[in-house]
Structures are given as C-alpha cells and as structure tokens.
Amino acid sequence: MKLTFLGSGGGRFSAISQRRMTGGLRIDNLGGKNYHIDPGPGALIRTYQFGFDPRNLSGVIVSHSHTDHYNDAEILIEAMTRGMTKSMGTIVGSESVLNGYEQWGPCISSYHQTKPDKIVLKPGKYSQLNNVKIKGTRTEHGDPTGVGFQIDYRGFKVSYTSDTAYFDGLADEHKGADILIASVLRPGNRTINGHMCSRNFVDLINEVKPKVAVMTHLGLKMISSNPVTEAKKISKRTGVKTIAAFDGLSFNVNYNNPKRFRLISLKDVQSSIHSTDHSLYESERKNSYQLSFKHNEFDELAMVRKRR
Ligand SMILES: [Zn+2]
C-alpha cells in the first residue's frame, strides 16, 4: 500500500491561494485497488503532475461537502468510469455529498452517480468496499453529516479524521489505527471552530497510539509557522512518529513494521508528460496496479503474512 498526498493544504484560504496544493490523498495498491480521497481543487491536475493515472481508480471517497474536499470528484468519477461509459468503481461519501442535506450538497450530480456503486458513509456504520472494510467516523464540523473513516484491510487499519474539531470520543472513533491521518489546520494552541490545532492532535495521538501519525490539510497559519518543526514537537510529546504532509509526499506502508518507511518527494512530471509520449507511458506504467499484479504485489499483505 502506498500513500500519496496530492496536496497538503486545507481550509478556504489555503485552497483559494494554493499556497499548498489541495488535490487530496491517494491510497494505491490497497489490496490491489486504488482510491482517491477528498479530491479538492486541482486533484485531476495533481494526479498527472505526480505521475499517477486517474483511470486506474477503483473508488473516489468524499468526506463532506466543502469545496476543498469535493471539487474534482466528478471529473475523477468520469475518469474511473471511462468517461461514464462503463459501470465501474465506487463512490463513497457522506449523506450530504451523495444525497444532499439541508443546504449541504449534493456535491456529485445524479448523472455522475449513475455508473459507479455508491456507499453512504455514516458514523459507526461498516461497509464493504471491495476487499476492505470501511467504517464511518464522527466529526464535529460545519457539514452536520460529514464523516471521517477507518479502513480495515485484514486487520491493518488506516484512519482519517477528515475535518473535525477535537471532542471527547474522537479517539474512540479511531481506536486501533495503525496509521492516523488528521486534518490539523493550525499550529500550537490556536484552536478554531470545527478544526484541530497541534495541541488537539497531541491529545488524539496520545489516546489512539497509532504507529505513525500524519498531519495534513494545513491552513495558512500552520504553513507559515513551519509544519515540519511542528510535527517534530508532536513526535517528541507523544513518542509517535509524526509527519507533516507536503505536496507530493509519498510512502510505502510496511504492514509488519509501519514505523519503517522512507519518505519520497515526488517530482513534478507534468512538463514531461506533455512533451513526450514516452514519459507518459513510463509514469503510467510505474503506477498501474496491473504492474503490481505482475510483480505479485497484488495481495501484498497476504503474502507477507504467509511468509512469516
Ligand atoms: Zn471542511
């Protein structure tokens, strides 16, 4: 499994200014399937820019009805369904995202909902998404139906808080996470309605005790106050390896020892993509799950477990 941040910015102003990119997050080769999570403005472009292919997605997951999370969802759905010609893939979204709730959403048109399967995520509700279990988790945020989620792949758990304030019980929602990814908008103690600051993230990490924590969805104040230093402070206070996401951050997850990984900083390949067919082919090849299949990485966890 590989995690790639096609953007590490979040919040209205970070998104409008594009001080950090807002393309969301990709999980590739999760049991041989690829997913795009919270594709904000620029997600399609960032996909190509970092050498991925939107056509090899098996799912698009949208946590709530804010532009910095859903903006590019429909075009990715078109990529996933071969331009809406094939019934394939799954859209996973909150009630508001798929059906609309009060003034929120729907963020994906009924036309775009005709081809893929649909899963409405609700806090505490488990669904089967291909070969993984996905549970909705509670948030306290502007969109009342907004959710985070926890993915369970044969006992290995990746949790994503999405946008939420810290509240009593947030840790219970993400209990057991091996990797905890959180939206941490502001540094230090600077709380803001509906979002976490670093201090909140420290509390959450101390309660959840993941193997690795990643903070993303960084707001302007966080970006200006050096997120890397901030993450180091959090690591020190919690004893849990904490990473501040940056645009193009990628790492392969080692299921047996999640703490061991090498951070990769993806290069912008967009310019070469438009100049030669050769490099387009190369970058597609590198990231296609067909290739992982060929290399027997298709079910990497099963293989690792068997070997032990
Ligand atoms: Zn939001």
Residues whose N, C-alpha, C, O or C-beta is under 5 A from the ligand:
A	BS01	ZN	H66 D163
